Amino acid sequence: MLNATTIQLIKSTVPVLAEHGPAITRVFYQRLFERHPEMTHIFNQTNQKTNRQSQALAHAVYAAAANIDQLDVLKPTLLPVLHKHRSLQIKPEMYPIVGTELLRAIEEVLGDAATPAIIDAWGLAYQEIADLFMTLEAELYAQDEQAKGFTGYQTFTVTAITEEASDIKSFTLQPTHALTLPAFTPGQYVTLRIKTPAGLWQNRQYSLINRPGDAFYTIAVKRDGSVSKQLHDATNIGDTVLLSAPAGNFALPAGQAPVVLFAGGIGLTPLLAIADAALAASRSVTLHVAIQDDRDRAFSTRLASLETAGATVIRYAERHAQTGTTSGRLTEEVIQNVDKSAIAFVCGPEAMIRFVASNWQGATEQLHYEVFGPVLAFEAEAIGAN
């Protein structure tokens, strides 16, 4: 436990972190990759180039400093990060490396303002924060071993590839070796690990779109980055990839409340499994699906099967709306008129998530969202916009 003096020192740095946090975390990642190039095989390099990862870390450091005397209050906010860490196989031995480079980055950016007393206090605080992360992550790893049947990354073979739209393909993956796949929670993702032509291992998260209990996993991939292009252009049936166990807390709570789903583009993927689960539980399901061009709508057959099973599917398209599709975007009125007893899920472009959240009329805890990227960066930007 931290003493009162240390807590006071950490809290005194909160205004400084609010101003200099992004600069500190940018320097941190630069130092980390220069001194520990093996870390480039873990972190998403696209997020590094766009500074999304450094934004996320800056938000986490700021939140930790502000709540250093009550870190337990951060657990709900940290849960998506913990799942991501577990999916990326972040292990305890990595935390001292991160701590060393973070403290050096604080010294480098703040200069003389980073007094020895402040650095010592942050060293103690970092260990407290790291211990919390490692404890909670150990619980997730234990769940994998006990319920999911495997640890680390396992080899899977590509057994089917389906073109869902001009820029979206689904990949069916079966374990190469004898491995019983657990029933994942609809809405969860797997982390796919693949070696790029340059020899760099890269990890990406993809939502599972098949049903729990299948002897395979199916993911859908939009062609919009280096890894997804490699999967689209250079991955064939019979090739192998590495997967870690399903992770994520974007899942359907128990109960019989109506379920309303808002999907934008590829954000439909986790909602397909959630819709299936809700229908299987005899719950009312309404799915709003917004895309840009109705001539290239993905998962049309799957959407039709949801309708056959009892879901209400409302389609939107900004261009070339076909019969049965609403021309234009999802509107404020549609969101505001949702039954206030409903539980809602939204996944899609970040602007869409903010739009739905800003017009949501039900209780805050009844609205759930999934961000395809660093969730803490998204939340930091949302706070900055308010």
C-alpha positions in Angstrom: 0.0 0.0 0.0 1.2 3.5 -0.8 1.7 5.9 2.1 0.0 9.3 2.3 3.1 11.2 1.1 3.4 9.1 -2.0 -0.3 9.5 -2.8 -0.1 13.2 -2.4 2.9 13.5 -4.7 1.2 11.4 -7.4 -2.0 13.4 -7.2 0.0 16.6 -7.5 1.1 15.4 -10.9 -2.4 15.1 -12.3 -2.5 18.6 -13.9 1.0 17.9 -15.4 -0.2 14.6 -16.9 -3.2 16.3 -18.4 -0.9 18.7 -20.2 2.1 16.5 -21.0 0.7 13.0 -20.9 0.5 12.4 -24.7 4.1 13.7 -25.1 5.3 11.4 -22.3 3.7 8.3 -23.8 5.0 9.1 -27.4 8.5 9.3 -26.0 7.8 6.1 -24.0 6.9 4.1 -27.0 9.9 5.4 -29.0 12.2 4.4 -26.1 10.5 1.1 -25.7 10.9 0.0 -29.3 14.4 1.3 -29.6 15.6 -0.6 -26.5 13.4 -3.6 -26.8 12.7 -4.2 -30.5 11.0 -7.5 -29.6 8.0 -5.4 -28.3 7.3 -4.4 -31.9 6.0 -8.0 -32.4 3.3 -7.3 -29.8 2.0 -3.8 -30.3 -0.1 -2.8 -33.3 2.2 -0.6 -35.4 -0.6 1.1 -37.2 -1.9 2.4 -33.9 1.7 3.6 -33.2 1.8 5.6 -36.4 -1.5 7.3 -35.7 -0.7 7.9 -32.0 -3.8 6.1 -30.9 -1.9 3.8 -28.7 0.0 6.6 -27.0 -3.3 8.4 -26.5 -4.7 5.3 -24.8 -1.7 5.0 -22.5 -1.8 8.7 -21.6 -5.5 8.4 -20.6 -4.7 5.3 -18.5 -1.8 7.0 -16.8 -3.9 10.1 -16.1 -6.8 8.0 -14.7 -4.4 6.0 -12.5 -2.8 9.1 -11.1 -6.2 10.6 -10.3 -7.4 7.5 -8.6 -4.2 6.2 -7.1 -5.8 5.9 -3.7 -8.7 3.9 -5.0 -7.6 1.9 -8.0 -10.5 -0.5 -7.6 -12.8 2.1 -9.1 -10.9 1.8 -12.4 -11.7 -2.0 -12.8 -14.8 -1.5 -15.0 -12.8 0.9 -17.3 -9.8 -1.4 -17.4 -11.7 -4.6 -18.2 -11.6 -4.2 -22.0 -7.8 -3.4 -21.7 -7.3 -6.5 -19.5 -9.0 -8.7 -22.1 -6.9 -7.1 -24.8 -3.7 -7.7 -22.8 -4.7 -11.3 -22.2 -5.4 -11.8 -25.9 -2.0 -10.4 -26.8 -0.3 -12.7 -24.2 1.1 -9.8 -22.1 3.0 -11.5 -19.3 4.3 -10.3 -15.8 7.9 -10.2 -17.0 7.0 -7.4 -19.4 5.8 -5.0 -16.7 9.3 -4.1 -15.3 10.5 -3.2 -18.9 7.4 -0.9 -19.4 7.9 0.7 -16.0 11.6 1.5 -16.6 10.9 3.1 -19.9 7.8 5.0 -18.6 9.8 6.6 -15.8 12.6 7.5 -18.1 10.1 9.1 -20.5 8.6 11.2 -17.7 12.1 12.4 -16.8 12.9 13.2 -20.4 9.7 15.2 -21.1 9.3 17.0 -17.7 13.0 17.7 -17.3 13.8 19.5 -14.0 10.1 19.3 -13.0 10.5 15.5 -12.6 12.2 15.7 -9.2 13.8 12.6 -7.6 10.9 12.6 -5.1 8.3 12.6 -7.9 10.1 9.8 -9.9 10.4 7.7 -6.7 6.8 8.2 -6.0 5.8 7.2 -9.6 8.1 4.2 -9.3 6.1 3.0 -6.3 2.8 3.9 -8.0 3.6 2.1 -11.2 4.4 -1.1 -9.2 1.0 -0.7 -7.5 -0.8 -0.3 -10.8 1.2 -3.2 -12.4 0.4 -5.5 -9.5 -3.3 -4.8 -10.1 -3.0 -5.5 -13.8 -1.0 -8.7 -13.3 -3.5 -10.0 -10.6 -6.5 -9.4 -12.8 -4.8 -10.7 -15.9 -3.8 -13.9 -14.1 -7.5 -14.5 -13.4 -8.2 -14.3 -17.1 -5.3 -16.6 -18.0 -6.6 -19.1 -15.4 -10.0 -19.0 -17.0 -8.4 -19.8 -20.3 -6.6 -22.8 -19.0 -9.6 -24.2 -17.1 -12.5 -23.4 -19.5 -11.0 -22.6 -22.9 -8.7 -25.6 -23.0 -5.5 -24.0 -24.3 -2.9 -21.4 -23.4 -0.8 -19.0 -25.5 -1.2 -19.1 -29.3 -2.4 -22.2 -31.0 -2.1 -23.2 -34.7 -5.2 -23.1 -36.8 -5.7 -24.1 -40.4 -7.7 -22.0 -42.9 -10.4 -24.4 -44.1 -12.8 -22.0 -45.9 -12.7 -18.5 -47.3 -15.9 -16.7 -48.3 -16.2 -13.3 -50.1 -18.9 -11.5 -48.1 -18.5 -8.2 -50.0 -16.0 -6.6 -52.3 -13.7 -5.7 -49.3 -14.8 -8.3 -46.7 -13.8 -11.9 -46.5 -14.7 -14.5 -43.9 -12.1 -17.1 -42.8 -13.1 -20.4 -41.2 -10.3 -21.7 -38.9 -10.0 -25.1 -37.4 -7.4 -26.2 -34.8 -4.5 -28.0 -36.6 -3.9 -30.3 -33.6 -6.4 -32.1 -31.4 -8.1 -29.3 -29.4 -11.6 -29.0 -28.1 -12.8 -25.5 -28.7 -14.8 -24.0 -25.9 -18.2 -22.2 -26.3 -17.1 -18.6 -26.5 -19.4 -15.8 -25.4 -21.1 -14.2 -28.5 -19.6 -10.8 -29.1 -16.0 -11.9 -28.2 -13.0 -11.8 -30.5 -9.9 -13.8 -31.1 -6.4 -12.4 -31.7 -4.8 -13.6 -34.9 -1.0 -13.6 -35.1 0.6 -13.6 -38.5 4.1 -12.9 -39.8 4.4 -10.1 -42.3 6.6 -10.4 -45.4 9.1 -8.1 -43.6 9.4 -10.7 -40.9 7.4 -8.8 -38.2 4.9 -10.7 -36.2 1.7 -8.7 -36.0 -1.5 -9.3 -33.9 -5.0 -8.3 -34.8 -8.3 -8.8 -33.1 -11.3 -10.1 -35.1 -14.8 -10.8 -33.9 -16.2 -14.3 -34.0 -19.2 -14.6 -36.3 -20.0 -18.3 -36.0 -22.1 -19.9 -33.2 -20.7 -21.2 -29.9 -20.3 -24.9 -29.9 -18.9 -25.2 -33.5 -15.7 -27.2 -34.0 -14.2 -24.1 -35.7 -13.9 -20.3 -35.5 -15.0 -18.0 -38.2 -13.8 -14.4 -38.5 -14.6 -11.7 -41.0 -11.9 -9.3 -42.2 -12.3 -6.0 -43.9 -9.4 -5.2 -46.3 -8.2 -1.9 -44.8 -4.7 -2.4 -43.4 -1.4 -4.2 -43.9 -2.4 -7.3 -42.0 -5.9 -7.5 -43.5 -4.5 -7.0 -47.0 -2.1 -9.9 -46.3 -5.1 -12.1 -45.2 -7.1 -11.1 -48.3 -4.4 -11.3 -50.9 -1.9 -13.9 -49.7 -3.8 -16.3 -47.5 -5.2 -19.5 -49.0 -7.1 -22.6 -47.8 -4.6 -24.9 -46.1 -2.5 -22.0 -44.7 -2.0 -21.8 -41.0 -2.3 -18.9 -38.6 -1.9 -18.5 -34.8 -4.8 -17.7 -32.5 -5.1 -16.9 -28.8 -8.3 -17.8 -26.9 -11.5 -15.8 -27.3 -11.5 -12.6 -25.2 -13.6 -9.5 -24.7 -16.4 -8.3 -22.5 -18.8 -7.1 -25.2 -21.5 -9.7 -24.4 -25.2 -10.1 -23.9 -26.2 -9.9 -20.2 -28.8 -12.4 -18.9 -32.5 -11.4 -18.8 -35.4 -10.9 -21.1 -35.1 -7.2 -21.9 -35.5 -6.3 -25.6 -32.2 -6.2 -27.5 -31.5 -3.4 -30.0 -28.3 -3.5 -32.1 -26.8 -0.7 -34.1 -24.2 -1.8 -36.7 -22.1 0.3 -39.0 -20.1 -1.4 -41.8 -17.8 -4.1 -40.5 -19.1 -3.3 -37.0 -21.9 -5.8 -37.8 -19.6 -8.7 -37.1 -19.9 -9.1 -33.3 -23.5 -8.2 -33.4 -24.3 -11.2 -35.6 -23.4 -13.6 -32.8 -25.1 -11.4 -30.2 -28.3 -11.4 -32.3 -28.2 -15.2 -32.6 -27.7 -15.6 -28.8 -30.6 -13.2 -28.1 -32.9 -15.0 -30.5 -31.9 -18.4 -29.0 -33.0 -17.0 -25.6 -36.4 -16.0 -27.1 -35.7 -12.3 -26.7 -37.0 -9.5 -28.9 -34.2 -8.4 -31.4 -34.1 -5.3 -33.6 -31.0 -4.9 -35.7 -30.2 -1.6 -37.5 -27.5 -2.1 -40.2 -26.0 1.0 -41.8 -23.6 0.8 -44.8 -22.4 3.1 -47.5 -23.5 1.3 -50.7 -26.4 -1.2 -50.8 -25.1 -2.9 -53.9 -22.2 -4.3 -51.8 -24.0 -5.3 -48.6 -22.1 -8.0 -46.6 -23.8 -10.9 -44.8 -27.1 -10.6 -46.7 -27.8 -14.3 -46.3 -27.0 -14.2 -42.6 -29.3 -11.1 -42.1 -32.1 -12.9 -43.9 -31.7 -15.9 -41.6 -31.9 -13.7 -38.6 -35.2 -12.3 -40.0 -36.5 -15.8 -40.5 -35.6 -16.6 -36.9 -37.7 -13.6 -35.7 -35.4 -10.6 -35.7 -36.4 -7.2 -37.1 -33.7 -6.1 -39.4 -33.7 -2.5 -40.6 -31.2 -1.7 -43.4 -29.8 1.7 -44.3 -27.6 2.8 -47.2 -26.1 6.1 -48.1 -26.0 5.2 -51.8 -28.0 3.0 -54.1 -30.6 1.9 -51.6 -32.4 -1.2 -52.8 -36.0 -2.2 -52.2 -36.5 -2.7 -48.5 -33.5 -0.5 -47.6 -33.9 3.0 -46.0 -32.0 5.6 -48.1 -29.6 7.6 -45.9 -28.2 7.3 -42.5 -29.5 6.2 -39.1 -31.3 9.1 -37.6 -31.5 10.7 -34.2 -35.2 10.0 -34.0 -34.7 6.3 -34.5 -32.3 6.1 -31.6 -34.3 8.4 -29.3 -37.5 6.3 -29.9 -35.9 3.0 -28.8 -37.8 1.3 -26.0 -36.2 2.6 -22.8 -36.3 -0.9 -21.2 -34.1 -2.2 -24.0 -30.5 -3.1 -23.8 -28.5 -1.8 -26.8 -25.2 -2.6 -28.4 -23.4 -0.5 -31.0 -20.4 -1.3 -33.1 -19.1 0.6 -36.1 -17.1 3.7 -36.9 -16.2 5.8 -33.8 -18.3 8.7 -35.1 -21.3 6.4 -35.2 -20.7 5.2 -31.7 -20.6 8.7 -30.4 -23.8 9.6 -32.4 -25.7 6.7 -30.9 -24.4 7.4 -27.4 -25.3 11.1 -27.7 -28.9 10.3 -28.6 -29.5 7.3 -26.4 -32.5 7.9 -24.1 -32.2 4.9 -21.9 -30.0 4.3 -18.8 -26.3 4.7 -19.5 -25.5 1.2 -18.3 -28.0 -0.3 -20.8 -25.9 0.9 -23.8 -22.8 -1.1 -24.7 -20.3 -0.4 -27.4 -17.3 -2.1 -29.0 -14.4 0.0 -30.4 -12.2 -1.6 -33.1 -9.0 0.0 -31.8 -7.6 1.3 -28.4 -10.7 1.8 -26.3 -9.0 4.2 -23.9 -8.0 6.5 -26.8 -11.6 6.6 -27.9 -12.7 7.5 -24.3 -10.0 10.1 -24.0 -11.2 11.8 -27.2 -14.8 11.6 -26.0 -13.9 13.3 -22.8 -11.9 16.0 -24.7 -14.9 16.7 -26.9 -17.2 17.3 -23.9 
